[in-house]
Amino acid sequence: MVSTEYERRIAARFATFDQDGNGYIDREDFNAAAKALLAEFAVTARSDKGQALYAGAEAFWQGMAGIADRDGDQRITREEFVTGAVKRLRDNPDRFAEIARPFLHAALAVADPDSDGHATLTDTVRVLRVFHVPADIARATATALDTDGDGRIGEAEVIPAFARYFTVPE
C-alpha cells in the first residue's frame, strides 16, 4: 500500500476518535462518544448500562493514553496516534482488542434491544453513525460484521473486527 493511502486510512481512524474535531484525542472525546451513544438509544447515564459505558470509555481512554500519549499532556495528537497507537497496536492487535473490550462490550449492551448479547444490523448501523461513520460505510460494515448471516452481531464478531480496523498495515 502506498504511503498516501496509509496516511488516508490512519486519518480516518484518528477522526473516529476525535469526536469534537479539535485535532487531538482526549478523555472528553471518549466521554462524548459514550454520551452520544446513550442519547441515540435513550439509555440514561445513571443506569447500569450507562455507568458501564462510561467506565468502558474511561478504561479505553486510559489504555490509549498509555500507549500513545508520549508527552504526557493527556492529549493524543495525530502524530502520536500514528507513531504510538497505530504502530504499536499493529504489532499486537490482541492488545488493542483488550484495551477496547470494556467499551465495546458496554456499547453492545446499550445497542442490544432484548439483552441477548447481540445487536441487530440496524442497531449496529446506528452505533456506527454515532461514531461519525458515513451511512453507506456503516451499512456495509454492519453487514460484514454479521459473519454468520443471522442478522445479529455479538461481541465475538465486534472485538476482532474493531482491532483489525485500527491496526492498519502500512
Phi and psi in radians as a Rosetta constraint file:
Dihedral C 1 N 2 CA 2 C 2 CIRCULARHARMONIC -1.244 0.35
Dihedral N 2 CA 2 C 2 N 3 CIRCULARHARMONIC 2.684 0.35
Dihedral C 2 N 3 CA 3 C 3 CIRCULARHARMONIC -0.993 0.35
Dihedral N 3 CA 3 C 3 N 4 CIRCULARHARMONIC -0.696 0.35
Dihedral C 3 N 4 CA 4 C 4 CIRCULARHARMONIC -1.125 0.35
Dihedral N 4 CA 4 C 4 N 5 CIRCULARHARMONIC -0.651 0.35
Dihedral C 4 N 5 CA 5 C 5 CIRCULARHARMONIC -1.139 0.35
Dihedral N 5 CA 5 C 5 N 6 CIRCULARHARMONIC -0.746 0.35
Dihedral C 5 N 6 CA 6 C 6 CIRCULARHARMONIC -1.030 0.35
Dihedral N 6 CA 6 C 6 N 7 CIRCULARHARMONIC -0.825 0.35
Dihedral C 6 N 7 CA 7 C 7 CIRCULARHARMONIC -1.073 0.35
Dihedral N 7 CA 7 C 7 N 8 CIRCULARHARMONIC -0.704 0.35
Dihedral C 7 N 8 CA 8 C 8 CIRCULARHARMONIC -1.086 0.35
Dihedral N 8 CA 8 C 8 N 9 CIRCULARHARMONIC -0.772 0.35
Dihedral C 8 N 9 CA 9 C 9 CIRCULARHARMONIC -1.148 0.35
Dihedral N 9 CA 9 C 9 N 10 CIRCULARHARMONIC -0.713 0.35
Dihedral C 9 N 10 CA 10 C 10 CIRCULARHARMONIC -1.115 0.35
Dihedral N 10 CA 10 C 10 N 11 CIRCULARHARMONIC -0.741 0.35
Dihedral C 10 N 11 CA 11 C 11 CIRCULARHARMONIC -1.043 0.35
Dihedral N 11 CA 11 C 11 N 12 CIRCULARHARMONIC -0.682 0.35
Dihedral C 11 N 12 CA 12 C 12 CIRCULARHARMONIC -1.130 0.35
Dihedral N 12 CA 12 C 12 N 13 CIRCULARHARMONIC -0.711 0.35
Dihedral C 12 N 13 CA 13 C 13 CIRCULARHARMONIC -1.176 0.35
Dihedral N 13 CA 13 C 13 N 14 CIRCULARHARMONIC -0.720 0.35
Dihedral C 13 N 14 CA 14 C 14 CIRCULARHARMONIC -1.051 0.35
Dihedral N 14 CA 14 C 14 N 15 CIRCULARHARMONIC -0.785 0.35
Dihedral C 14 N 15 CA 15 C 15 CIRCULARHARMONIC -1.073 0.35
Dihedral N 15 CA 15 C 15 N 16 CIRCULARHARMONIC -0.533 0.35
Dihedral C 15 N 16 CA 16 C 16 CIRCULARHARMONIC -1.061 0.35
Dihedral N 16 CA 16 C 16 N 17 CIRCULARHARMONIC -0.671 0.35
Dihedral C 16 N 17 CA 17 C 17 CIRCULARHARMONIC -1.442 0.35
Dihedral N 17 CA 17 C 17 N 18 CIRCULARHARMONIC -0.634 0.35
Dihedral C 17 N 18 CA 18 C 18 CIRCULARHARMONIC -1.352 0.35
Dihedral N 18 CA 18 C 18 N 19 CIRCULARHARMONIC 1.300 0.35
Dihedral C 18 N 19 CA 19 C 19 CIRCULARHARMONIC -1.023 0.35
Dihedral N 19 CA 19 C 19 N 20 CIRCULARHARMONIC -0.623 0.35
Dihedral C 19 N 20 CA 20 C 20 CIRCULARHARMONIC -1.663 0.35
Dihedral N 20 CA 20 C 20 N 21 CIRCULARHARMONIC -0.029 0.35
Dihedral C 20 N 21 CA 21 C 21 CIRCULARHARMONIC 1.196 0.35
Dihedral N 21 CA 21 C 21 N 22 CIRCULARHARMONIC 0.411 0.35
Dihedral C 21 N 22 CA 22 C 22 CIRCULARHARMONIC -1.537 0.35
Dihedral N 22 CA 22 C 22 N 23 CIRCULARHARMONIC 0.070 0.35
Dihedral C 22 N 23 CA 23 C 23 CIRCULARHARMONIC 1.670 0.35
Dihedral N 23 CA 23 C 23 N 24 CIRCULARHARMONIC 0.008 0.35
Dihedral C 23 N 24 CA 24 C 24 CIRCULARHARMONIC -2.596 0.35
Dihedral N 24 CA 24 C 24 N 25 CIRCULARHARMONIC 2.819 0.35
Dihedral C 24 N 25 CA 25 C 25 CIRCULARHARMONIC -1.839 0.35
Dihedral N 25 CA 25 C 25 N 26 CIRCULARHARMONIC 2.297 0.35
Dihedral C 25 N 26 CA 26 C 26 CIRCULARHARMONIC -2.493 0.35
Dihedral N 26 CA 26 C 26 N 27 CIRCULARHARMONIC -3.127 0.35
Dihedral C 26 N 27 CA 27 C 27 CIRCULARHARMONIC -0.959 0.35
Dihedral N 27 CA 27 C 27 N 28 CIRCULARHARMONIC -0.661 0.35
Dihedral C 27 N 28 CA 28 C 28 CIRCULARHARMONIC -1.071 0.35
Dihedral N 28 CA 28 C 28 N 29 CIRCULARHARMONIC -0.597 0.35
Dihedral C 28 N 29 CA 29 C 29 CIRCULARHARMONIC -1.094 0.35
Dihedral N 29 CA 29 C 29 N 30 CIRCULARHARMONIC -0.710 0.35
Dihedral C 29 N 30 CA 30 C 30 CIRCULARHARMONIC -1.195 0.35
Dihedral N 30 CA 30 C 30 N 31 CIRCULARHARMONIC -0.707 0.35
Dihedral C 30 N 31 CA 31 C 31 CIRCULARHARMONIC -1.156 0.35
Dihedral N 31 CA 31 C 31 N 32 CIRCULARHARMONIC -0.683 0.35
Dihedral C 31 N 32 CA 32 C 32 CIRCULARHARMONIC -1.119 0.35
Dihedral N 32 CA 32 C 32 N 33 CIRCULARHARMONIC -0.690 0.35
Dihedral C 32 N 33 CA 33 C 33 CIRCULARHARMONIC -1.099 0.35
Dihedral N 33 CA 33 C 33 N 34 CIRCULARHARMONIC -0.763 0.35
Dihedral C 33 N 34 CA 34 C 34 CIRCULARHARMONIC -1.112 0.35
Dihedral N 34 CA 34 C 34 N 35 CIRCULARHARMONIC -0.793 0.35
Dihedral C 34 N 35 CA 35 C 35 CIRCULARHARMONIC -1.063 0.35
Dihedral N 35 CA 35 C 35 N 36 CIRCULARHARMONIC -0.767 0.35
Dihedral C 35 N 36 CA 36 C 36 CIRCULARHARMONIC -1.135 0.35
Dihedral N 36 CA 36 C 36 N 37 CIRCULARHARMONIC -0.693 0.35
Dihedral C 36 N 37 CA 37 C 37 CIRCULARHARMONIC -1.161 0.35
Dihedral N 37 CA 37 C 37 N 38 CIRCULARHARMONIC -0.732 0.35
Dihedral C 37 N 38 CA 38 C 38 CIRCULARHARMONIC -1.091 0.35
Dihedral N 38 CA 38 C 38 N 39 CIRCULARHARMONIC -0.727 0.35
Dihedral C 38 N 39 CA 39 C 39 CIRCULARHARMONIC -1.123 0.35
Dihedral N 39 CA 39 C 39 N 40 CIRCULARHARMONIC -0.731 0.35
Dihedral C 39 N 40 CA 40 C 40 CIRCULARHARMONIC -1.031 0.35
Dihedral N 40 CA 40 C 40 N 41 CIRCULARHARMONIC -0.644 0.35
Dihedral C 40 N 41 CA 41 C 41 CIRCULARHARMONIC -1.828 0.35
Dihedral N 41 CA 41 C 41 N 42 CIRCULARHARMONIC 0.198 0.35
Dihedral C 41 N 42 CA 42 C 42 CIRCULARHARMONIC 0.907 0.35
Dihedral N 42 CA 42 C 42 N 43 CIRCULARHARMONIC 0.809 0.35
Dihedral C 42 N 43 CA 43 C 43 CIRCULARHARMONIC -1.901 0.35
Dihedral N 43 CA 43 C 43 N 44 CIRCULARHARMONIC 2.309 0.35
Dihedral C 43 N 44 CA 44 C 44 CIRCULARHARMONIC -1.373 0.35
Dihedral N 44 CA 44 C 44 N 45 CIRCULARHARMONIC 2.596 0.35
Dihedral C 44 N 45 CA 45 C 45 CIRCULARHARMONIC -1.113 0.35
Dihedral N 45 CA 45 C 45 N 46 CIRCULARHARMONIC -0.499 0.35
Dihedral C 45 N 46 CA 46 C 46 CIRCULARHARMONIC -1.486 0.35
Dihedral N 46 CA 46 C 46 N 47 CIRCULARHARMONIC -0.123 0.35
Dihedral C 46 N 47 CA 47 C 47 CIRCULARHARMONIC -1.256 0.35
Dihedral N 47 CA 47 C 47 N 48 CIRCULARHARMONIC 2.906 0.35
Dihedral C 47 N 48 CA 48 C 48 CIRCULARHARMONIC -1.025 0.35
Dihedral N 48 CA 48 C 48 N 49 CIRCULARHARMONIC -0.751 0.35
Dihedral C 48 N 49 CA 49 C 49 CIRCULARHARMONIC -1.136 0.35
Dihedral N 49 CA 49 C 49 N 50 CIRCULARHARMONIC -0.697 0.35
Dihedral C 49 N 50 CA 50 C 50 CIRCULARHARMONIC -1.130 0.35
Dihedral N 50 CA 50 C 50 N 51 CIRCULARHARMONIC -0.780 0.35
Dihedral C 50 N 51 CA 51 C 51 CIRCULARHARMONIC -1.125 0.35
Dihedral N 51 CA 51 C 51 N 52 CIRCULARHARMONIC -0.699 0.35
Dihedral C 51 N 52 CA 52 C 52 CIRCULARHARMONIC -1.129 0.35
Dihedral N 52 CA 52 C 52 N 53 CIRCULARHARMONIC -0.665 0.35
Dihedral C 52 N 53 CA 53 C 53 CIRCULARHARMONIC -1.161 0.35
Dihedral N 53 CA 53 C 53 N 54 CIRCULARHARMONIC -0.773 0.35
Dihedral C 53 N 54 CA 54 C 54 CIRCULARHARMONIC -1.135 0.35
Dihedral N 54 CA 54 C 54 N 55 CIRCULARHARMONIC -0.669 0.35
Dihedral C 54 N 55 CA 55 C 55 CIRCULARHARMONIC -1.146 0.35
Dihedral N 55 CA 55 C 55 N 56 CIRCULARHARMONIC -0.701 0.35
Dihedral C 55 N 56 CA 56 C 56 CIRCULARHARMONIC -1.133 0.35
Dihedral N 56 CA 56 C 56 N 57 CIRCULARHARMONIC -0.676 0.35
Dihedral C 56 N 57 CA 57 C 57 CIRCULARHARMONIC -1.115 0.35
Dihedral N 57 CA 57 C 57 N 58 CIRCULARHARMONIC -0.730 0.35
Dihedral C 57 N 58 CA 58 C 58 CIRCULARHARMONIC -1.140 0.35
Dihedral N 58 CA 58 C 58 N 59 CIRCULARHARMONIC -0.742 0.35
Dihedral C 58 N 59 CA 59 C 59 CIRCULARHARMONIC -1.112 0.35
Dihedral N 59 CA 59 C 59 N 60 CIRCULARHARMONIC -0.707 0.35
Dihedral C 59 N 60 CA 60 C 60 CIRCULARHARMONIC -1.112 0.35
Dihedral N 60 CA 60 C 60 N 61 CIRCULARHARMONIC -0.796 0.35
Dihedral C 60 N 61 CA 61 C 61 CIRCULARHARMONIC -1.043 0.35
Dihedral N 61 CA 61 C 61 N 62 CIRCULARHARMONIC -0.822 0.35
Dihedral C 61 N 62 CA 62 C 62 CIRCULARHARMONIC -1.047 0.35
Dihedral N 62 CA 62 C 62 N 63 CIRCULARHARMONIC -0.727 0.35
Dihedral C 62 N 63 CA 63 C 63 CIRCULARHARMONIC -1.125 0.35
Dihedral N 63 CA 63 C 63 N 64 CIRCULARHARMONIC -0.781 0.35
Dihedral C 63 N 64 CA 64 C 64 CIRCULARHARMONIC -1.132 0.35
Dihedral N 64 CA 64 C 64 N 65 CIRCULARHARMONIC -0.765 0.35
Dihedral C 64 N 65 CA 65 C 65 CIRCULARHARMONIC -1.099 0.35
Dihedral N 65 CA 65 C 65 N 66 CIRCULARHARMONIC -0.690 0.35
Dihedral C 65 N 66 CA 66 C 66 CIRCULARHARMONIC -1.101 0.35
Dihedral N 66 CA 66 C 66 N 67 CIRCULARHARMONIC -0.532 0.35
Dihedral C 66 N 67 CA 67 C 67 CIRCULARHARMONIC -1.532 0.35
Dihedral N 67 CA 67 C 67 N 68 CIRCULARHARMONIC -0.689 0.35
Dihedral C 67 N 68 CA 68 C 68 CIRCULARHARMONIC -1.959 0.35
Dihedral N 68 CA 68 C 68 N 69 CIRCULARHARMONIC -0.413 0.35
Dihedral C 68 N 69 CA 69 C 69 CIRCULARHARMONIC -1.371 0.35
Dihedral N 69 CA 69 C 69 N 70 CIRCULARHARMONIC 1.417 0.35
Dihedral C 69 N 70 CA 70 C 70 CIRCULARHARMONIC -1.179 0.35
Dihedral N 70 CA 70 C 70 N 71 CIRCULARHARMONIC -0.553 0.35
Dihedral C 70 N 71 CA 71 C 71 CIRCULARHARMONIC -1.683 0.35
Dihedral N 71 CA 71 C 71 N 72 CIRCULARHARMONIC 0.013 0.35
Dihedral C 71 N 72 CA 72 C 72 CIRCULARHARMONIC 1.217 0.35
Dihedral N 72 CA 72 C 72 N 73 CIRCULARHARMONIC 0.368 0.35
Dihedral C 72 N 73 CA 73 C 73 CIRCULARHARMONIC -1.565 0.35
Dihedral N 73 CA 73 C 73 N 74 CIRCULARHARMONIC 0.158 0.35
Dihedral C 73 N 74 CA 74 C 74 CIRCULARHARMONIC 1.133 0.35
Dihedral N 74 CA 74 C 74 N 75 CIRCULARHARMONIC 0.479 0.35
Dihedral C 74 N 75 CA 75 C 75 CIRCULARHARMONIC -2.471 0.35
Dihedral N 75 CA 75 C 75 N 76 CIRCULARHARMONIC 2.484 0.35
Dihedral C 75 N 76 CA 76 C 76 CIRCULARHARMONIC -1.935 0.35
Dihedral N 76 CA 76 C 76 N 77 CIRCULARHARMONIC 1.968 0.35
Dihedral C 76 N 77 CA 77 C 77 CIRCULARHARMONIC -1.344 0.35
Dihedral N 77 CA 77 C 77 N 78 CIRCULARHARMONIC 2.952 0.35
Dihedral C 77 N 78 CA 78 C 78 CIRCULARHARMONIC -1.052 0.35
Dihedral N 78 CA 78 C 78 N 79 CIRCULARHARMONIC -0.736 0.35
Dihedral C 78 N 79 CA 79 C 79 CIRCULARHARMONIC -1.082 0.35
Dihedral N 79 CA 79 C 79 N 80 CIRCULARHARMONIC -0.775 0.35
Dihedral C 79 N 80 CA 80 C 80 CIRCULARHARMONIC -1.100 0.35
Dihedral N 80 CA 80 C 80 N 81 CIRCULARHARMONIC -0.668 0.35
Dihedral C 80 N 81 CA 81 C 81 CIRCULARHARMONIC -1.077 0.35
Dihedral N 81 CA 81 C 81 N 82 CIRCULARHARMONIC -0.812 0.35
Dihedral C 81 N 82 CA 82 C 82 CIRCULARHARMONIC -1.194 0.35
Dihedral N 82 CA 82 C 82 N 83 CIRCULARHARMONIC -0.852 0.35
Dihedral C 82 N 83 CA 83 C 83 CIRCULARHARMONIC -1.395 0.35
Dihedral N 83 CA 83 C 83 N 84 CIRCULARHARMONIC -0.518 0.35
Dihedral C 83 N 84 CA 84 C 84 CIRCULARHARMONIC -1.655 0.35
Dihedral N 84 CA 84 C 84 N 85 CIRCULARHARMONIC -1.244 0.35
Dihedral C 84 N 85 CA 85 C 85 CIRCULARHARMONIC -1.100 0.35
Dihedral N 85 CA 85 C 85 N 86 CIRCULARHARMONIC -0.985 0.35
Dihedral C 85 N 86 CA 86 C 86 CIRCULARHARMONIC -1.109 0.35
Dihedral N 86 CA 86 C 86 N 87 CIRCULARHARMONIC -0.834 0.35
Dihedral C 86 N 87 CA 87 C 87 CIRCULARHARMONIC -1.178 0.35
Dihedral N 87 CA 87 C 87 N 88 CIRCULARHARMONIC -0.721 0.35
Dihedral C 87 N 88 CA 88 C 88 CIRCULARHARMONIC -1.182 0.35
Dihedral N 88 CA 88 C 88 N 89 CIRCULARHARMONIC -0.752 0.35
Dihedral C 88 N 89 CA 89 C 89 CIRCULARHARMONIC -1.291 0.35
Dihedral N 89 CA 89 C 89 N 90 CIRCULARHARMONIC -0.498 0.35
Dihedral C 89 N 90 CA 90 C 90 CIRCULARHARMONIC -1.083 0.35
Dihedral N 90 CA 90 C 90 N 91 CIRCULARHARMONIC -0.628 0.35
Dihedral C 90 N 91 CA 91 C 91 CIRCULARHARMONIC -1.305 0.35
Dihedral N 91 CA 91 C 91 N 92 CIRCULARHARMONIC -0.359 0.35
Dihedral C 91 N 92 CA 92 C 92 CIRCULARHARMONIC -2.518 0.35
Dihedral N 92 CA 92 C 92 N 93 CIRCULARHARMONIC 1.277 0.35
Dihedral C 92 N 93 CA 93 C 93 CIRCULARHARMONIC -1.066 0.35
Dihedral N 93 CA 93 C 93 N 94 CIRCULARHARMONIC -0.494 0.35
Dihedral C 93 N 94 CA 94 C 94 CIRCULARHARMONIC -1.126 0.35
Dihedral N 94 CA 94 C 94 N 95 CIRCULARHARMONIC -0.582 0.35
Dihedral C 94 N 95 CA 95 C 95 CIRCULARHARMONIC -1.106 0.35
Dihedral N 95 CA 95 C 95 N 96 CIRCULARHARMONIC -0.743 0.35
Dihedral C 95 N 96 CA 96 C 96 CIRCULARHARMONIC -1.110 0.35
Dihedral N 96 CA 96 C 96 N 97 CIRCULARHARMONIC -0.739 0.35
Dihedral C 96 N 97 CA 97 C 97 CIRCULARHARMONIC -1.038 0.35
Dihedral N 97 CA 97 C 97 N 98 CIRCULARHARMONIC -0.718 0.35
Dihedral C 97 N 98 CA 98 C 98 CIRCULARHARMONIC -1.185 0.35
Dihedral N 98 CA 98 C 98 N 99 CIRCULARHARMONIC -0.639 0.35
Dihedral C 98 N 99 CA 99 C 99 CIRCULARHARMONIC -1.127 0.35
Dihedral N 99 CA 99 C 99 N 100 CIRCULARHARMONIC -0.728 0.35
Dihedral C 99 N 100 CA 100 C 100 CIRCULARHARMONIC -1.430 0.35
Dihedral N 100 CA 100 C 100 N 101 CIRCULARHARMONIC -0.382 0.35
Dihedral C 100 N 101 CA 101 C 101 CIRCULARHARMONIC -0.897 0.35
Dihedral N 101 CA 101 C 101 N 102 CIRCULARHARMONIC -0.853 0.35
Dihedral C 101 N 102 CA 102 C 102 CIRCULARHARMONIC -1.047 0.35
Dihedral N 102 CA 102 C 102 N 103 CIRCULARHARMONIC -0.684 0.35
Dihedral C 102 N 103 CA 103 C 103 CIRCULARHARMONIC -1.220 0.35
Dihedral N 103 CA 103 C 103 N 104 CIRCULARHARMONIC -0.817 0.35
Dihedral C 103 N 104 CA 104 C 104 CIRCULARHARMONIC -1.119 0.35
Dihedral N 104 CA 104 C 104 N 105 CIRCULARHARMONIC -0.682 0.35
Dihedral C 104 N 105 CA 105 C 105 CIRCULARHARMONIC -1.054 0.35
Dihedral N 105 CA 105 C 105 N 106 CIRCULARHARMONIC -0.823 0.35
Dihedral C 105 N 106 CA 106 C 106 CIRCULARHARMONIC -1.200 0.35
Dihedral N 106 CA 106 C 106 N 107 CIRCULARHARMONIC -0.656 0.35
Dihedral C 106 N 107 CA 107 C 107 CIRCULARHARMONIC -1.118 0.35
Dihedral N 107 CA 107 C 107 N 108 CIRCULARHARMONIC -0.708 0.35
Dihedral C 107 N 108 CA 108 C 108 CIRCULARHARMONIC -1.102 0.35
Dihedral N 108 CA 108 C 108 N 109 CIRCULARHARMONIC -0.702 0.35
Dihedral C 108 N 109 CA 109 C 109 CIRCULARHARMONIC -1.112 0.35
Dihedral N 109 CA 109 C 109 N 110 CIRCULARHARMONIC -0.682 0.35
Dihedral C 109 N 110 CA 110 C 110 CIRCULARHARMONIC -1.115 0.35
Dihedral N 110 CA 110 C 110 N 111 CIRCULARHARMONIC -0.687 0.35
Dihedral C 110 N 111 CA 111 C 111 CIRCULARHARMONIC -1.507 0.35
Dihedral N 111 CA 111 C 111 N 112 CIRCULARHARMONIC -0.019 0.35
Dihedral C 111 N 112 CA 112 C 112 CIRCULARHARMONIC -1.565 0.35
Dihedral N 112 CA 112 C 112 N 113 CIRCULARHARMONIC 1.809 0.35
Dihedral C 112 N 113 CA 113 C 113 CIRCULARHARMONIC -1.152 0.35
Dihedral N 113 CA 113 C 113 N 114 CIRCULARHARMONIC -0.525 0.35
Dihedral C 113 N 114 CA 114 C 114 CIRCULARHARMONIC -2.063 0.35
Dihedral N 114 CA 114 C 114 N 115 CIRCULARHARMONIC 0.251 0.35
Dihedral C 114 N 115 CA 115 C 115 CIRCULARHARMONIC 0.968 0.35
Dihedral N 115 CA 115 C 115 N 116 CIRCULARHARMONIC 0.667 0.35
Dihedral C 115 N 116 CA 116 C 116 CIRCULARHARMONIC -1.736 0.35
Dihedral N 116 CA 116 C 116 N 117 CIRCULARHARMONIC 0.106 0.35
Dihedral C 116 N 117 CA 117 C 117 CIRCULARHARMONIC 1.566 0.35
Dihedral N 117 CA 117 C 117 N 118 CIRCULARHARMONIC 0.133 0.35
Dihedral C 117 N 118 CA 118 C 118 CIRCULARHARMONIC -2.411 0.35
Dihedral N 118 CA 118 C 118 N 119 CIRCULARHARMONIC 2.510 0.35
Dihedral C 118 N 119 CA 119 C 119 CIRCULARHARMONIC -1.788 0.35
Dihedral N 119 CA 119 C 119 N 120 CIRCULARHARMONIC 2.649 0.35
Dihedral C 119 N 120 CA 120 C 120 CIRCULARHARMONIC -1.321 0.35
Dihedral N 120 CA 120 C 120 N 121 CIRCULARHARMONIC 2.910 0.35
Dihedral C 120 N 121 CA 121 C 121 CIRCULARHARMONIC -1.052 0.35
Dihedral N 121 CA 121 C 121 N 122 CIRCULARHARMONIC -0.752 0.35
Dihedral C 121 N 122 CA 122 C 122 CIRCULARHARMONIC -1.061 0.35
Dihedral N 122 CA 122 C 122 N 123 CIRCULARHARMONIC -0.783 0.35
Dihedral C 122 N 123 CA 123 C 123 CIRCULARHARMONIC -1.212 0.35
Dihedral N 123 CA 123 C 123 N 124 CIRCULARHARMONIC -0.550 0.35
Dihedral C 123 N 124 CA 124 C 124 CIRCULARHARMONIC -1.156 0.35
Dihedral N 124 CA 124 C 124 N 125 CIRCULARHARMONIC -0.707 0.35
Dihedral C 124 N 125 CA 125 C 125 CIRCULARHARMONIC -1.060 0.35
Dihedral N 125 CA 125 C 125 N 126 CIRCULARHARMONIC -0.737 0.35
Dihedral C 125 N 126 CA 126 C 126 CIRCULARHARMONIC -1.036 0.35
Dihedral N 126 CA 126 C 126 N 127 CIRCULARHARMONIC -0.749 0.35
Dihedral C 126 N 127 CA 127 C 127 CIRCULARHARMONIC -1.065 0.35
Dihedral N 127 CA 127 C 127 N 128 CIRCULARHARMONIC -0.859 0.35
Dihedral C 127 N 128 CA 128 C 128 CIRCULARHARMONIC -1.069 0.35
Dihedral N 128 CA 128 C 128 N 129 CIRCULARHARMONIC -0.678 0.35
Dihedral C 128 N 129 CA 129 C 129 CIRCULARHARMONIC -1.117 0.35
Dihedral N 129 CA 129 C 129 N 130 CIRCULARHARMONIC -0.648 0.35
Dihedral C 129 N 130 CA 130 C 130 CIRCULARHARMONIC -1.024 0.35
Dihedral N 130 CA 130 C 130 N 131 CIRCULARHARMONIC -0.597 0.35
Dihedral C 130 N 131 CA 131 C 131 CIRCULARHARMONIC -1.569 0.35
Dihedral N 131 CA 131 C 131 N 132 CIRCULARHARMONIC 0.376 0.35
Dihedral C 131 N 132 CA 132 C 132 CIRCULARHARMONIC 1.187 0.35
Dihedral N 132 CA 132 C 132 N 133 CIRCULARHARMONIC 0.428 0.35
Dihedral C 132 N 133 CA 133 C 133 CIRCULARHARMONIC -1.409 0.35
Dihedral N 133 CA 133 C 133 N 134 CIRCULARHARMONIC 2.250 0.35
Dihedral C 133 N 134 CA 134 C 134 CIRCULARHARMONIC -0.982 0.35
Dihedral N 134 CA 134 C 134 N 135 CIRCULARHARMONIC 2.587 0.35
Dihedral C 134 N 135 CA 135 C 135 CIRCULARHARMONIC -0.953 0.35
Dihedral N 135 CA 135 C 135 N 136 CIRCULARHARMONIC -0.799 0.35
Dihedral C 135 N 136 CA 136 C 136 CIRCULARHARMONIC -1.152 0.35
Dihedral N 136 CA 136 C 136 N 137 CIRCULARHARMONIC -0.676 0.35
Dihedral C 136 N 137 CA 137 C 137 CIRCULARHARMONIC -1.231 0.35
Dihedral N 137 CA 137 C 137 N 138 CIRCULARHARMONIC -0.659 0.35
Dihedral C 137 N 138 CA 138 C 138 CIRCULARHARMONIC -1.078 0.35
Dihedral N 138 CA 138 C 138 N 139 CIRCULARHARMONIC -0.765 0.35
Dihedral C 138 N 139 CA 139 C 139 CIRCULARHARMONIC -1.120 0.35
Dihedral N 139 CA 139 C 139 N 140 CIRCULARHARMONIC -0.792 0.35
Dihedral C 139 N 140 CA 140 C 140 CIRCULARHARMONIC -1.122 0.35
Dihedral N 140 CA 140 C 140 N 141 CIRCULARHARMONIC -0.685 0.35
Dihedral C 140 N 141 CA 141 C 141 CIRCULARHARMONIC -1.155 0.35
Dihedral N 141 CA 141 C 141 N 142 CIRCULARHARMONIC -0.804 0.35
Dihedral C 141 N 142 CA 142 C 142 CIRCULARHARMONIC -1.044 0.35
Dihedral N 142 CA 142 C 142 N 143 CIRCULARHARMONIC -0.740 0.35
Dihedral C 142 N 143 CA 143 C 143 CIRCULARHARMONIC -1.098 0.35
Dihedral N 143 CA 143 C 143 N 144 CIRCULARHARMONIC -0.748 0.35
Dihedral C 143 N 144 CA 144 C 144 CIRCULARHARMONIC -1.164 0.35
Dihedral N 144 CA 144 C 144 N 145 CIRCULARHARMONIC -0.561 0.35
Dihedral C 144 N 145 CA 145 C 145 CIRCULARHARMONIC -1.178 0.35
Dihedral N 145 CA 145 C 145 N 146 CIRCULARHARMONIC -0.486 0.35
Dihedral C 145 N 146 CA 146 C 146 CIRCULARHARMONIC -1.379 0.35
Dihedral N 146 CA 146 C 146 N 147 CIRCULARHARMONIC 1.257 0.35
Dihedral C 146 N 147 CA 147 C 147 CIRCULARHARMONIC -1.128 0.35
Dihedral N 147 CA 147 C 147 N 148 CIRCULARHARMONIC -0.471 0.35
Dihedral C 147 N 148 CA 148 C 148 CIRCULARHARMONIC -1.734 0.35
Dihedral N 148 CA 148 C 148 N 149 CIRCULARHARMONIC 0.018 0.35
Dihedral C 148 N 149 CA 149 C 149 CIRCULARHARMONIC 1.232 0.35
Dihedral N 149 CA 149 C 149 N 150 CIRCULARHARMONIC 0.357 0.35
Dihedral C 149 N 150 CA 150 C 150 CIRCULARHARMONIC -1.581 0.35
Dihedral N 150 CA 150 C 150 N 151 CIRCULARHARMONIC 0.041 0.35
Dihedral C 150 N 151 CA 151 C 151 CIRCULARHARMONIC 1.391 0.35
Dihedral N 151 CA 151 C 151 N 152 CIRCULARHARMONIC 0.130 0.35
Dihedral C 151 N 152 CA 152 C 152 CIRCULARHARMONIC -2.272 0.35
Dihedral N 152 CA 152 C 152 N 153 CIRCULARHARMONIC 2.555 0.35
Dihedral C 152 N 153 CA 153 C 153 CIRCULARHARMONIC -2.180 0.35
Dihedral N 153 CA 153 C 153 N 154 CIRCULARHARMONIC 2.196 0.35
Dihedral C 153 N 154 CA 154 C 154 CIRCULARHARMONIC -2.008 0.35
Dihedral N 154 CA 154 C 154 N 155 CIRCULARHARMONIC 3.094 0.35
Dihedral C 154 N 155 CA 155 C 155 CIRCULARHARMONIC -1.031 0.35
Dihedral N 155 CA 155 C 155 N 156 CIRCULARHARMONIC -0.645 0.35
Dihedral C 155 N 156 CA 156 C 156 CIRCULARHARMONIC -1.104 0.35
Dihedral N 156 CA 156 C 156 N 157 CIRCULARHARMONIC -0.422 0.35
Dihedral C 156 N 157 CA 157 C 157 CIRCULARHARMONIC -1.597 0.35
Dihedral N 157 CA 157 C 157 N 158 CIRCULARHARMONIC -0.609 0.35
Dihedral C 157 N 158 CA 158 C 158 CIRCULARHARMONIC -1.311 0.35
Dihedral N 158 CA 158 C 158 N 159 CIRCULARHARMONIC -0.834 0.35
Dihedral C 158 N 159 CA 159 C 159 CIRCULARHARMONIC -1.034 0.35
Dihedral N 159 CA 159 C 159 N 160 CIRCULARHARMONIC -0.939 0.35
Dihedral C 159 N 160 CA 160 C 160 CIRCULARHARMONIC -1.124 0.35
Dihedral N 160 CA 160 C 160 N 161 CIRCULARHARMONIC -0.619 0.35
Dihedral C 160 N 161 CA 161 C 161 CIRCULARHARMONIC -1.147 0.35
Dihedral N 161 CA 161 C 161 N 162 CIRCULARHARMONIC -0.702 0.35
Dihedral C 161 N 162 CA 162 C 162 CIRCULARHARMONIC -1.094 0.35
Dihedral N 162 CA 162 C 162 N 163 CIRCULARHARMONIC -0.789 0.35
Dihedral C 162 N 163 CA 163 C 163 CIRCULARHARMONIC -1.090 0.35
Dihedral N 163 CA 163 C 163 N 164 CIRCULARHARMONIC -0.740 0.35
Dihedral C 163 N 164 CA 164 C 164 CIRCULARHARMONIC -1.094 0.35
Dihedral N 164 CA 164 C 164 N 165 CIRCULARHARMONIC -0.700 0.35
Dihedral C 164 N 165 CA 165 C 165 CIRCULARHARMONIC -1.095 0.35
Dihedral N 165 CA 165 C 165 N 166 CIRCULARHARMONIC -0.706 0.35
Dihedral C 165 N 166 CA 166 C 166 CIRCULARHARMONIC -1.602 0.35
Dihedral N 166 CA 166 C 166 N 167 CIRCULARHARMONIC -0.189 0.35
Dihedral C 166 N 167 CA 167 C 167 CIRCULARHARMONIC -1.775 0.35
Dihedral N 167 CA 167 C 167 N 168 CIRCULARHARMONIC 1.325 0.35
Dihedral C 167 N 168 CA 168 C 168 CIRCULARHARMONIC -1.367 0.35
Dihedral N 168 CA 168 C 168 N 169 CIRCULARHARMONIC 2.220 0.35
Dihedral C 168 N 169 CA 169 C 169 CIRCULARHARMONIC -1.255 0.35
Dihedral N 169 CA 169 C 169 N 170 CIRCULARHARMONIC 2.553 0.35
